[in-house]
Amino acid sequence: MDFCLGSRTRRAIRAASVLGVPVQFRFSDHVIRVNIPDRASLLAAAEARLRAGHGFALATINLDHLVKLRTSESYRAAYAACDLVVADGNPIVWLSRLAGQPVALVPGSDLLRPMLQQAARHRWPVGFFGSEPDVLRKAKDRLTAEIPGLSVVWTASPAMGFNPTGAEAQSALAAMRAAGVRLCILSLSAPRQEGFAAFAHDLAPDIGFCCFGAGLDFIAGQQRRAPRWMRALALEWLWRAVSAPRRLIPRYAACAAILPAEIAAALRLRRETATPRG
């Protein structure tokens, strides 16, 4: 369908497919790249793909994801299948600077409204998948009241123990396709979220799947996000740790444990990319 698009849109699609050396994380079987450097590039790439009739799977990588990627082959495969990846965490941004290939901080929660505003402008039907029914209802009511023209045509919450590639996933995908969804906001936990995005994008390549975690919970008031001043000081992790210490302190300890190796890898990448190839 590219032939019917303007040159600006075609350039955006090509750029989204070739951005790719920013910062990368190497594993035995996959290399995961932060291939979208900032919010403006992400919005342009998503818009270009959807206008061309193509979808995408958008992942927002953070340090907790790196911990999980180290131990799960299936998670690495799912992440590698996500064709748009942004940095959703200050440690990822800092590692990109150490690697000499800096990217901007692009939190999924900050992308939610711009993506939905874009969908409203183009009249793309939207779906919400994840969280809890009451959360989705409140988020839908608040966002449709706030964003003129936004059409949320389908919402669903999976059962406990949701298998992102199982029968329930296939049923949800069939339902959202029947409803005409073009942009789907996922509010699931990792690794289910990225696993479903990769699976669904393969079967429904015309839908954009956005892994936005707790974004809808924040909109609905189910969870409170850190104040702006804490986010500006890169202290959102502390706010979250205090809010759920038994669950999150072990998680952050695991994140801290991998930092030395990730710093070494970033510095090694900096040396490799700085060395001319003959």
ABEGO torsion letter per residue (X at the ends): XAAABBAAAAAAAAAAAABAABBBBBBAABBBBBABABAAAAAAAAAAAAAAGBBBBBBBBBAAAAAAAAABAAAAAAAAABABBBBBEAAAAAAAAAAGBBBBBBBAAAAAAAAAAAAAAAGBBBBBBEEBAAAAAAAAAAAAAABBGBBBABBBBBBBGBBAABAAAAAAAAAAAAAGBABBBBBBBOAAAAAAAAAAAAABAABBBBBAEAAAAAAAGABBBBBAAAAAAGAAAAAAAAABAAAAAAAAAAAAAAAAAAAAAAAAAAAAAABBBX
